[in-house]
Structure formats: structure tokens, C-alpha cells
């Protein structure tokens, strides 16, 4: 049966599409996983053997447990996502001053260089993206690996899931976090549950969905939202938000290489305004671990993303009044490092949680609920949440809406009143 | 809508043993001389007529109007289809006797579609389908025992009892499952097509990806999103509508303003296939796979088929359609009856042999169901929290990520 001339022409054409960067890679769907395993070993993604990571004994004060409960603790022998230890920045070699979008670009360059199955796609990413995060990627890796998609968030997410399930690494971009909602069905029902419902036969760990979030000063209703609470309510995915260029590169590399699907939320206001010395090397920051930015003794203040800058200003103002604040960046929202916050609150006895997203059912509610259950007798004051209001916010009300440093200072003062 | 022929028109049949007048071929003669006692093997081939089984859209070519099939192959299709039928009837009985709980969407009436697609596909082709997936799971490397065990919720089931009726998977056969969300499998199928395109060896045909969904799902927006991308990038994607004419309880003309689903891709070519004729399905899918795998772009395939049961076990299937319609389909268009008549007409088997085969399969299915029942349920430890996330360190052991909250909070490691 003769094929139409169009079909024959197409056969010749498609063989030219896709600049595969390495000729030594076998193109065989069945060896997809073999390719990945090979790559991962080369990049030393084995878990660390250091003993500090294995001190996971439960607290001894578990007298509240009922005697009929079966002890499951022998099952918890491993640190979640021990993909890399906390990087030692002094040992990482030369650094370059990068802002957030160039740091993210650097992470994607590294990921795509080290993983030949990695593809990057989204709306308008081919020319560099509306925030320049993907600049030069298409020139470097070819149109077969970096390409534009139509305006189809659900389709983008679904395609990422399918490609990852077939063994590849899919870095999808949703142009604004406000547009992630059409993709929610794929994220919640497919991405989060693929491994579970297939009994580990299939998984889409190769998916990383990146999206800019947060208020930016001119974004108004649909370019300013922070959807982390909706996403964090989904067991099966990982939700990450960096606070600056240096941790963004490490977190994004961890996210892309993670064996679980990740939604990576980038605070868009920091794309140009945050500048830090970022190591040129390939480094990873462990997922699921918080970071103490500034140790303190009087109050613990917790935030993520852009909010850390506000909290640092508030902490400086509080320091003038003699209050020593311990500032903690969660970095990963799902799974979040409750242990770090709990240890801190046991020390300080007071907690303030702050986020841009609306107050009701924001992620701060999860932090507060867990902390009050675990640290009830250590708390000296009710836990304060300093968040956006329960309203959409257009441009005209943005300054009133945001939980700025004054509102945070107010909350710090309020909790300090309880301790005399 | 086609009427399946009551018996496929047998065009010619070559079996060196039976026909005495034609001169035997060299191979047949040698065999006959050498092994006079043995029945000649794969020279039992017949050609069948498929005229009227296909309609095309935006295509210069179309599937062949004839297909050659050997006795062994047609018998294997019959056995698979009969196993599917017995399995689905067993599911019906087990559900009614409350051994199977939850959801159960039965595929009987549509067996020819899954069998025919599987016959024309390679294992390396990717397949994803909807919740009506028992028979596809069987065709793609499953066994009645593992499927029934899964339906009973037992740990020996194909997904360790955690997936249930809508979630069967098979990694070795590139079967990406059963999905509960209507239409959501199609963008995921697009991803498989992309992977096949990405991994293709230049100059040879690509492996294809097929996403099966129903006429009810066909109007989902995300399907058009996927079709647009597949067409834009010439991906080896097959959009397969299993048109059983009812979207749950609503008939096609009441849920779809446009019922020529094979034309739904607009500029994307399409072919409509008589889904009750397994020979037509096989030949049609052979054509589609060849076209799509060549890089000419995606294709819409509409299988005209029918389901005897209701949408699910909670739907009697008679409140929105006539019993006469169901009975008429059973008597004139049943895919199993068609294959049986074809086997007899081609002289591949007689009624006795078919009865024997049926009896054997019934016994086998019953035995496997019994074994499936004997398995046990999954336990909280370790199965409840298993595989929500990958295990730590990239090793595929089953270890709980410590952040998952156990029922007793104080026992949750690292909170």
C-alpha cells in the first residue's frame, strides 16, 4: 500500500528535527531509564552517607500514644530526598553575580547539559521567555529540546506527565502562576497520583513545572497570585519556593533531578531585583529542609519566597527594640520541615508566620496547626499570622493588601508583650 | 453507522492440506512428504473482505479492503475475546454478589476493539485508555487472575489492590493504564507520543502512542489542546474514540452537536472503523500505525462499537436505551459471534472445536477467579502510605517519606 507523498516527505523531514546533543546516546524507548540511571550515577546523586542525616530517632516523650497502636517507626529509616547535602558554598569554587532569572537559567543549562532526555517547553520560552529565564537555551540545545507550546496549560501539564512517565525529564513552564488553574486537574489527579495508583510501575518524577508567582507592584488580579496553598494540599507532589538566586539554582537542580514531580514557584518580583553571588558549579540544595537565615532567641519568624526580605527588615526594626528574631525560610512547602520550626519554637516560645497569600487556609495555617499541637507547652504567646487579606487585590489596593514589615513588626511586638 | 456483515465474505483460502485440486507449493509438498501425520501448520491462511468497514476523512489513502489472516492468529483472537467476555461476565456476577466493590465499568461488546488494536501494535507502542480498561489490561500482558484479584482489592492484584477497576498498568507492555478522570488520559498520551518522537531513530518509523477515550469524553477541551500540539509537531499520536454511542446515560445525539468523531480533528485526518469486526480493526489500525509512525502527523480513529452493560455496575443500562436495541446488537453485531462464524466459514474450526475452546476458557477463567479470591487484602503497614512519593535515595525500596503524617501524629518521623 503506497504512502501518500506527504507521508514520505514527512518521514524525511522529521528525521532532521531535534538536535540531539550527544551522538553516543541510544535512541530506544526501552532504554530510557537506562540512560537516566547512567547520567545520575555520573553526577553523583547518591544519598550522602554522613551520620548527621541519619539521626532520626523520634522524640522520647511519646507517652501520649495509646498502647494499642502498632509501632511503625522501623519503617522510617531514611531522610526524605537526600539527594545532596546542604552545599558548602565556600568549597564550590568561583561565583558570578546573578539575579534570579539568570540563576534559574544557569540551573536549566546545567540540568539540560547533564541529562540528554531533558526538554524545556512552555508559552513563549523559545525566544527566552517573558522573564528571560530560558534565554539562550534554544540556541544551545536545539529546537527539538526547547520549544514553544500553544496556550494550553492543561495540555502542557499532561504532556509533561506523559513524557516523564515514559522516562524523560520534562521542564514545563506555566507563564504565570495565576494560569496554573486550568492545569490543576492534571497536577492533582494525574501528576500527584501516578506512582501511587500504578503500584510504582510508573511514575512521573521527571516533571518539574516552573511558574512565576507573587505580587510585583503592577500585576493586579491575574499576575500577582500565590497559589502555594492549593498545591500544598496535594499529597504526591513537591512544592518548592526559593527566596533568592543562590538557593534558586540549587533548589531547581534538586527539583529537576528529583524522583518526584515538583511544582517550582518563582517569586517574580525577585527576577531582576535580587542579585547574589551564585556558584558556577553544579550544586543541589536538599528538598524538604528549611534553612535558618538568622539565629535568634526571642521570636521565631517563618516565611518563604519574597516574604523573607520583608521579614528581615521587620527583624532589623525589632532588633532596635531589643528583640532577637530567628528567621527561618521553609524553602520547600510540601513536604515542609516541621522539625526545624519546632526546635526553634521550643527555644524561643513565640512564633510569627507570614505569607503574601490570603489568610484563610493559607499555608501558614498548616504551620500554625502543627506547631500548636507539637509545642503547646513551650508557647509563651498565641501564634501570629501576618498574611494577605481574604480578598482579591487589584493594583490600587496592593500596598494595603501586602503583609509588609510594619504589620510584621506589629505582630512581633504583640507576641513580645506576652513575655515579661 | 455500519452493519457488520453477517459473515465475512471469504475471498480465497489457501490450505495445502484441504485443497486437492491446486498444486501444492514446494514447502507444503515437502512438509506433506515429511510429516504426513501432522496437520500442516501456518499455511492455513485465508483472505477476508472488509469492504464497507472504513470511512476516511482528509486522507488520500485508506486501509486495505482485504486482510489475510492465518488460522492460528484468528483462533488466538477468538480466545482472547472470549476470555475477555467471560471475564467481564464474571465481574458482573462478582459485583452483584458484592465480592467486587466500588466502581466497575464493563467492556463486553467492545472486545474487538482492544483485541484488534493489540494485534496491530508492537509492545513498544504506548497505550493509555479510560476507566473501561479491564480488557485492555488483559490484552496488554495481564491475566484474569491478576485483574480479578485487583478488583477484589487483594494484594496480589495487578496494582497491589490499590488501583481498583479503573487503574490497571503494565510496565513491560507499555500500558499506561486506566484513568478515572474523563479525558485526562489524552494529554498524558500526548507526552508518550512526544517521547516516541524524541527517541525515534531517524529514517525508521516511530513507535506510536494511542489514547483511547469514549464519545462522551470526545468533547473535552484538553483533547483539542493535545490534538493541536500533536498536529503542530507531527507527533506519532493516535486519538482513538471508542464510540459506543452513549456518554454514561446520555445518547450521542443528545451530548454531542457533532457526531462524526473521526472528522473532529478538522484538518487532522481521520478514519472510522467498524469496531465490531476484529479483522477490520486490525487492518484499520495497521494502516493508522503506518501513517502515524511515518511522521505524517496524528490521526483520529473512531471505532463504531457498543457496550452491552450500562456505563457502570450502578447503571442498569436500560433507562436510556431500549432492550430491543441491546438485543438486536447482540444478535446481529456481536463481535464474538462474528469471529465464530468467520472461523467456521473459513474452515479454520468447526462448531465442535469452538465449543471445546469455549468450555476450556470458561474453566480456566473460573479457576483463575478462584485463585484471585484466595489472595489477601493489602495491609496498612506498609501499603497504605506506599508509593505516594519515591523512596529516598533513588533506590526503589518501600520507605515512607518521614513527612507523611501517620495516624498517630507522635509516631510521624520528623513530623
Boltz contact constraints between the chains, C-beta under 6 A:
constraints:
  - contact:
      token1: [A, 4]
      token2: [B, 60]
      max_distance: 6.0
  - contact:
      token1: [A, 4]
      token2: [B, 61]
      max_distance: 6.0
  - contact:
      token1: [A, 7]
      token2: [B, 294]
      max_distance: 6.0
  - contact:
      token1: [A, 7]
      token2: [B, 296]
      max_distance: 6.0
  - contact:
      token1: [A, 10]
      token2: [B, 295]
      max_distance: 6.0
  - contact:
      token1: [A, 10]
      token2: [B, 296]
      max_distance: 6.0
  - contact:
      token1: [A, 11]
      token2: [B, 294]
      max_distance: 6.0
  - contact:
      token1: [A, 11]
      token2: [B, 295]
      max_distance: 6.0
  - contact:
      token1: [A, 14]
      token2: [B, 234]
      max_distance: 6.0
  - contact:
      token1: [A, 14]
      token2: [B, 295]
      max_distance: 6.0
  - contact:
      token1: [A, 15]
      token2: [B, 202]
      max_distance: 6.0
  - contact:
      token1: [A, 15]
      token2: [B, 203]
      max_distance: 6.0
  - contact:
      token1: [A, 27]
      token2: [B, 199]
      max_distance: 6.0
  - contact:
      token1: [A, 27]
      token2: [B, 201]
      max_distance: 6.0
  - contact:
      token1: [A, 29]
      token2: [B, 124]
      max_distance: 6.0
  - contact:
      token1: [A, 29]
      token2: [B, 199]
      max_distance: 6.0
  - contact:
      token1: [A, 29]
      token2: [B, 207]
      max_distance: 6.0
  - contact:
      token1: [A, 47]
      token2: [B, 393]
      max_distance: 6.0
  - contact:
      token1: [A, 56]
      token2: [B, 413]
      max_distance: 6.0
  - contact:
      token1: [A, 62]
      token2: [B, 410]
      max_distance: 6.0
  - contact:
      token1: [A, 65]
      token2: [B, 408]
      max_distance: 6.0
  - contact:
      token1: [A, 65]
      token2: [B, 410]
      max_distance: 6.0
  - contact:
      token1: [A, 69]
      token2: [B, 408]
      max_distance: 6.0
  - contact:
      token1: [A, 72]
      token2: [B, 381]
      max_distance: 6.0
  - contact:
      token1: [A, 72]
      token2: [B, 406]
      max_distance: 6.0
  - contact:
      token1: [A, 72]
      token2: [B, 411]
      max_distance: 6.0
  - contact:
      token1: [A, 75]
      token2: [B, 400]
      max_distance: 6.0
  - contact:
      token1: [A, 76]
      token2: [B, 400]
      max_distance: 6.0
  - contact:
      token1: [A, 76]
      token2: [B, 402]
      max_distance: 6.0
  - contact:
      token1: [A, 76]
      token2: [B, 413]
      max_distance: 6.0
  - contact:
      token1: [A, 78]
      token2: [B, 392]
      max_distance: 6.0
  - contact:
      token1: [A, 78]
      token2: [B, 399]
      max_distance: 6.0
  - contact:
      token1: [A, 80]
      token2: [B, 401]
      max_distance: 6.0
  - contact:
      token1: [A, 80]
      token2: [B, 402]
      max_distance: 6.0
  - contact:
      token1: [A, 80]
      token2: [B, 403]
      max_distance: 6.0
  - contact:
      token1: [A, 82]
      token2: [B, 392]
      max_distance: 6.0
  - contact:
      token1: [A, 82]
      token2: [B, 393]
      max_distance: 6.0
  - contact:
      token1: [A, 150]
      token2: [B, 228]
      max_distance: 6.0
  - contact:
      token1: [A, 152]
      token2: [B, 225]
      max_distance: 6.0
  - contact:
      token1: [A, 154]
      token2: [B, 222]
      max_distance: 6.0
  - contact:
      token1: [A, 154]
      token2: [B, 225]
      max_distance: 6.0
  - contact:
      token1: [A, 155]
      token2: [B, 187]
      max_distance: 6.0
  - contact:
      token1: [A, 155]
      token2: [B, 222]
      max_distance: 6.0
  - contact:
      token1: [A, 155]
      token2: [B, 225]
      max_distance: 6.0
  - contact:
      token1: [A, 155]
      token2: [B, 226]
      max_distance: 6.0
  - contact:
      token1: [A, 155]
      token2: [B, 229]
      max_distance: 6.0
  - contact:
      token1: [A, 158]
      token2: [B, 187]
      max_distance: 6.0
  - contact:
      token1: [A, 158]
      token2: [B, 188]
      max_distance: 6.0
  - contact:
      token1: [A, 159]
      token2: [B, 187]
      max_distance: 6.0
  - contact:
      token1: [A, 159]
      token2: [B, 190]
      max_distance: 6.0
  - contact:
      token1: [A, 159]
      token2: [B, 191]
      max_distance: 6.0
  - contact:
      token1: [A, 161]
      token2: [B, 188]
      max_distance: 6.0
  - contact:
      token1: [A, 161]
      token2: [B, 191]
      max_distance: 6.0
  - contact:
      token1: [A, 162]
      token2: [B, 188]
      max_distance: 6.0
  - contact:
      token1: [A, 162]
      token2: [B, 190]
      max_distance: 6.0
  - contact:
      token1: [A, 162]
      token2: [B, 191]
      max_distance: 6.0
  - contact:
      token1: [A, 162]
      token2: [B, 192]
      max_distance: 6.0
  - contact:
      token1: [A, 163]
      token2: [B, 191]
      max_distance: 6.0
  - contact:
      token1: [A, 163]
      token2: [B, 194]
      max_distance: 6.0
  - contact:
      token1: [A, 163]
      token2: [B, 195]
      max_distance: 6.0
  - contact:
      token1: [A, 166]
      token2: [B, 192]
      max_distance: 6.0
  - contact:
      token1: [A, 166]
      token2: [B, 195]
      max_distance: 6.0
  - contact:
      token1: [A, 168]
      token2: [B, 195]
      max_distance: 6.0
  - contact:
      token1: [A, 185]
      token2: [B, 184]
      max_distance: 6.0
  - contact:
      token1: [A, 189]
      token2: [B, 181]
      max_distance: 6.0
  - contact:
      token1: [A, 190]
      token2: [B, 184]
      max_distance: 6.0
  - contact:
      token1: [A, 190]
      token2: [B, 188]
      max_distance: 6.0
  - contact:
      token1: [A, 195]
      token2: [B, 387]
      max_distance: 6.0
  - contact:
      token1: [A, 196]
      token2: [B, 387]
      max_distance: 6.0
  - contact:
      token1: [A, 196]
      token2: [B, 388]
      max_distance: 6.0
  - contact:
      token1: [A, 197]
      token2: [B, 163]
      max_distance: 6.0
  - contact:
      token1: [A, 197]
      token2: [B, 167]
      max_distance: 6.0
  - contact:
      token1: [A, 198]
      token2: [B, 169]
      max_distance: 6.0
  - contact:
      token1: [A, 199]
      token2: [B, 159]
      max_distance: 6.0
  - contact:
      token1: [A, 199]
      token2: [B, 160]
      max_distance: 6.0
  - contact:
      token1: [A, 200]
      token2: [B, 387]
      max_distance: 6.0
  - contact:
      token1: [A, 201]
      token2: [B, 169]
      max_distance: 6.0
  - contact:
      token1: [A, 201]
      token2: [B, 171]
      max_distance: 6.0
  - contact:
      token1: [A, 202]
      token2: [B, 169]
      max_distance: 6.0
  - contact:
      token1: [A, 205]
      token2: [B, 390]
      max_distance: 6.0
  - contact:
      token1: [A, 235]
      token2: [B, 388]
      max_distance: 6.0
  - contact:
      token1: [A, 236]
      token2: [B, 388]
      max_distance: 6.0
  - contact:
      token1: [A, 259]
      token2: [B, 390]
      max_distance: 6.0
  - contact:
      token1: [A, 259]
      token2: [B, 394]
      max_distance: 6.0
  - contact:
      token1: [A, 260]
      token2: [B, 389]
      max_distance: 6.0
  - contact:
      token1: [A, 260]
      token2: [B, 390]
      max_distance: 6.0
  - contact:
      token1: [A, 335]
      token2: [B, 403]
      max_distance: 6.0
  - contact:
      token1: [A, 338]
      token2: [B, 415]
      max_distance: 6.0
  - contact:
      token1: [A, 339]
      token2: [B, 414]
      max_distance: 6.0
  - contact:
      token1: [A, 339]
      token2: [B, 415]
      max_distance: 6.0
